[in-house]
């Protein structure tokens, strides 16, 4: 599975496409990058209506692999390295969405199966 990063996309567009593939995971976009194993501050979260073109550091477009066998860390790294986008994958736990800081080494498939 892949998501297309285009110049016309918004944060909400990419979030929706990701969540269609993984119902218990979601993407959050942030102004600043985060270190491995560290959470992103809530104050840096971008609003869903933000155009991707306004927030990314690299003005390229193309596909990003979000296959079930990829780790959260690898997907987050690809968003940053390929498109200059700072993302954090979140996992649903009950009524809460948790940042995957301690489980970044798990695959998207594994984390989606653990969500509820």
HELIX and SHEET records of a PDB file:
HELIX    1   1 UNK A   11  UNK A   21  1                                  11    
HELIX    2   2 UNK A   42  UNK A   44  5                                   3    
HELIX    3   3 UNK A   52  UNK A   55  1                                   4    
HELIX    4   4 UNK A   72  UNK A   83  1                                  12    
HELIX    5   5 UNK A  108  UNK A  114  1                                   7    
SHEET    1   A 2 UNK A   2  UNK A   5  0                                        
SHEET    2   A 2 UNK A  62  UNK A  65 -1                                        
SHEET    1   B 3 UNK A  25  UNK A  30  0                                        
SHEET    2   B 3 UNK A  86  UNK A  93 -1                                        
SHEET    3   B 3 UNK A  96  UNK A  99 -1                                        
END                                                                             
